[in-house]
Amino acid sequence: MLIARLIADPAKLETRLDRATVALEGEGMRVALAQMLDFCGDVLQIGLPEGDAATLRAVLDEHFSPADLLVSQCEIAAPDLFVSDMDSTMIGQECIDELADFAGFKDRVARITERAMQGELDFADALAERVGLLAGLSEEAIETCLAERIRPMEGARALVATLKARGCRTVLVTGGFHHFADPVAEQLGFDRVVGNRLAVADGKLTGALAGAITDSGVKERVLREEADRLGPDATSLATGDGANDIPMLQAATWGLAFRAKPKARAAAAGWIDRGDLTAVLDLFGIPRDEWVSG
């Protein structure tokens, strides 16, 4: 069975559902159930006895966009494991772009970051180029950048805290840097952090990384390893926004693209386009009176 949950503009919701139902029937997919969740009044659940998940997502996207959507081929329940990207997902910024501003290269670095997240550039090469531009920057600039510019994404604290209250293991895995990820993870309550390390000598950035690169393959591997430790029946949720998140999103039981680039959005089981990160809690049917403020 296919299950879809979505949050959309309530105006003309019934009319949109009727049109989407007709479109699905045209694809040979019969809607067996369509109702608002009793315990999450804004969430519409649609059930189909069979069909193609990608087709279902496409039809619902056409008729309800902008919306928050999750399509699942199994029962939807709070996950046992949550693995998330950091930049532009758990926080509202791209750390390397903000840090580059202190070195006078923000526009140049931001252009490279955007192309890398769109999947137009090799991630490792793009990262090395951007880090190289930071050579000579004082390590103190990182602390200033973190304090003045880096802010959690709206709903991030509540999402992590609520999942943890339900026994979910939480992991922050980023192509960004531990200088930022460690304090962000502590602030938000993540159990583990995986990321890149900026090389520092004499209090200044060398323009290189210390150790191996955390790329898309590492993100996927971390998710799979963490899930394996929890056992064969463990379910996982992954969130991210860029092309380097795609393998992780696809490896998870449920991969949600958050305000994502087109390639990441197309590869995910669903997306958050309309609300903040607490929309994830709504889609998973966690009643709002059980949310933890964080």
C-alpha positions in Angstrom: 0.0 0.0 0.0 1.1 3.6 -0.7 0.5 6.2 1.9 0.8 9.9 1.3 0.5 12.7 3.9 0.4 16.3 2.9 -0.1 19.7 4.3 -1.3 22.3 1.8 -3.3 25.5 1.6 -6.8 24.6 3.0 -8.5 26.8 0.5 -10.2 24.5 -2.1 -8.5 21.5 -0.6 -11.5 19.3 -1.5 -11.5 20.5 -5.1 -7.8 19.8 -5.4 -8.2 16.4 -4.0 -11.0 15.6 -6.5 -8.8 16.6 -9.4 -5.8 14.7 -8.0 -7.9 11.6 -7.6 -9.0 11.8 -11.2 -5.4 12.3 -12.4 -4.3 9.2 -10.3 -7.1 7.1 -11.7 -5.8 8.1 -15.2 -2.5 6.6 -14.2 -4.2 3.4 -13.1 -3.9 4.2 -9.4 -7.1 4.0 -7.3 -7.5 6.1 -4.1 -8.9 3.9 -1.4 -8.8 6.4 1.4 -8.6 10.2 1.8 -9.1 11.8 5.2 -7.7 14.4 7.6 -5.8 12.9 10.5 -7.8 13.1 13.7 -4.8 14.0 15.8 -3.2 16.4 13.2 -6.0 18.4 11.7 -3.9 20.0 9.0 -2.6 16.8 7.6 -4.4 15.0 4.7 -3.7 11.3 4.4 -4.3 9.5 1.2 -4.1 5.7 0.8 -3.8 3.7 -2.4 -3.7 -0.2 -2.5 -1.0 -0.1 -5.2 0.9 2.2 -7.5 4.1 3.9 -8.2 5.5 6.3 -5.5 7.1 8.6 -8.0 3.9 9.0 -9.9 2.0 9.7 -6.7 4.4 12.4 -5.7 4.3 14.0 -9.1 0.5 14.1 -9.2 0.2 15.5 -5.7 2.9 18.0 -6.4 1.0 19.2 -9.5 -2.3 19.7 -7.7 -1.3 20.8 -4.2 2.0 22.7 -4.5 3.3 24.4 -2.5 2.9 21.7 0.1 4.7 19.6 2.7 4.5 16.0 1.5 5.6 12.5 2.6 5.0 9.4 0.5 5.6 6.0 2.1 5.4 2.4 1.2 5.1 1.3 4.8 3.2 2.5 7.9 4.3 6.0 8.9 5.5 6.2 12.5 8.1 8.2 14.5 11.6 7.0 13.3 14.2 5.2 15.3 17.0 7.2 13.7 17.2 10.7 12.5 20.2 11.8 10.3 20.3 15.4 9.0 22.4 17.7 7.0 23.3 21.0 8.7 23.7 24.0 6.4 20.4 25.3 5.0 18.6 22.5 6.8 19.2 22.6 10.6 20.6 26.1 10.3 19.5 28.8 8.0 22.9 29.6 6.6 25.8 28.1 4.6 28.7 28.4 7.0 31.4 28.5 4.5 29.7 31.3 2.6 29.4 33.4 5.8 33.0 32.6 6.8 34.2 33.6 3.4 32.7 37.0 4.0 35.3 37.6 6.6 38.0 36.8 4.0 36.4 39.1 1.4 35.4 36.2 -0.9 31.7 35.6 -0.1 30.2 36.2 -3.5 32.7 34.0 -5.2 32.4 31.2 -2.6 28.6 31.4 -2.6 28.5 30.9 -6.3 30.6 27.8 -6.0 28.4 26.5 -3.1 25.2 27.0 -5.0 26.6 25.1 -8.0 27.8 22.3 -5.8 24.5 22.0 -4.0 22.7 21.9 -7.4 24.9 19.0 -8.4 26.7 20.9 -11.1 30.2 20.5 -9.6 32.1 17.7 -7.9 31.6 18.2 -4.2 35.1 17.4 -3.1 36.7 19.7 -5.7 34.3 22.5 -4.9 35.0 22.2 -1.2 38.8 22.2 -1.7 38.5 25.3 -3.9 36.4 27.2 -1.3 38.5 26.1 1.7 41.6 27.2 -0.2 40.3 30.8 -0.4 40.1 30.9 3.4 43.9 30.5 3.9 45.3 33.0 6.4 41.9 33.7 8.0 42.1 34.0 11.8 40.5 31.1 13.7 38.9 33.8 15.8 36.8 34.8 12.7 35.1 31.4 13.1 34.0 32.2 16.6 32.7 35.6 15.5 30.9 34.1 12.5 29.3 31.5 14.7 28.1 34.0 17.3 26.9 36.7 14.9 25.5 34.9 11.9 24.7 31.2 12.5 21.1 30.6 13.6 19.0 27.4 13.9 16.4 26.9 11.3 12.9 27.6 12.6 11.5 24.4 14.2 14.9 22.7 14.5 15.0 22.5 18.3 11.5 21.2 18.5 12.1 18.6 15.9 15.2 17.1 17.4 13.9 17.3 21.0 10.6 15.7 20.2 12.2 12.9 18.3 14.7 12.3 21.1 11.9 12.2 23.6 10.5 9.3 21.6 13.8 7.4 21.8 15.1 8.4 18.4 18.9 8.5 17.9 19.9 11.8 16.2 23.0 12.4 14.1 24.1 15.6 12.4 26.2 14.8 9.3 27.5 17.7 7.3 29.8 18.6 4.4 30.6 21.7 6.6 33.0 22.0 9.5 33.2 20.7 13.0 34.1 24.3 14.1 30.4 25.1 13.4 28.7 21.7 13.6 29.9 20.8 17.1 28.3 23.9 18.8 25.2 23.7 16.6 24.7 20.0 17.5 25.1 20.8 21.2 22.6 23.6 20.9 20.1 21.5 19.1 20.7 18.3 21.1 22.1 15.9 18.5 23.7 12.7 19.8 26.6 12.6 17.2 28.3 14.9 14.8 30.1 13.9 11.5 31.8 16.6 9.4 34.9 18.1 8.0 37.8 19.6 9.9 39.5 22.8 8.9 43.3 22.7 9.3 44.7 25.4 11.6 48.3 26.4 12.2 49.4 29.3 14.4 45.8 30.4 15.0 45.1 30.7 11.2 43.4 28.6 8.6 45.8 26.9 6.3 43.4 26.6 3.4 43.3 22.9 3.7 41.2 20.2 5.5 42.5 18.0 8.3 41.5 14.4 7.5 39.2 12.8 5.0 36.3 14.7 3.3 32.7 14.1 4.5 30.9 13.8 1.2 27.7 12.2 -0.1 29.2 8.7 0.3 30.1 9.3 3.9 26.6 10.7 4.6 25.0 7.6 3.2 27.5 5.3 5.1 26.8 7.0 8.4 23.1 6.5 8.0 23.4 2.9 7.1 25.9 2.1 9.9 23.7 3.9 12.5 20.7 2.0 11.3 22.5 -1.3 11.4 23.5 -0.7 15.0 19.8 -0.2 15.9 18.8 -3.5 14.3 17.1 -4.9 11.2 13.7 -3.4 12.0 14.9 0.1 12.7 13.4 2.9 10.7 15.3 6.0 9.6 14.5 9.6 8.6 16.9 11.8 6.7 16.7 15.5 5.9 18.8 17.6 3.6 18.7 20.2 0.8 21.5 19.6 -1.6 22.7 17.2 -4.3 25.3 15.8 -1.8 22.4 14.7 0.4 20.8 12.5 -2.3 22.4 9.1 -1.4 21.5 9.6 2.3 17.9 10.6 1.4 17.5 7.6 -0.7 19.1 5.2 1.8 16.7 6.3 4.6 13.3 4.7 5.2 12.0 8.2 4.7 14.1 10.9 3.0 12.6 14.5 3.2 14.1 17.3 1.2 13.9 20.6 3.1 13.4 23.7 0.9 15.7 21.8 -1.4 17.5 22.1 -4.7 15.6 20.4 -7.6 17.8 17.3 -7.8 17.5 16.6 -4.1 13.8 17.3 -4.1 13.2 14.9 -7.0 15.2 12.1 -5.3 13.4 12.3 -1.9 10.3 10.5 -0.6 8.8 13.9 0.2 9.6 17.5 0.9 9.0 20.4 3.1 8.3 23.4 0.9 5.6 25.3 2.8 6.2 25.0 6.6 9.2 25.0 8.9 10.9 21.9 10.4 8.0 21.2 12.7 6.0 20.2 9.6 8.0 16.9 9.8 6.4 16.2 13.2 3.0 16.8 11.7 3.7 14.5 8.8 4.7 11.8 11.2 1.5 12.2 13.1 3.0 13.3 16.4 0.3 15.3 18.2 1.3 18.9 19.0 0.6 18.5 22.7 3.5 16.0 22.7 6.0 18.3 21.0 9.0 19.2 23.1 10.2 22.8 22.9 13.9 21.9 23.0 
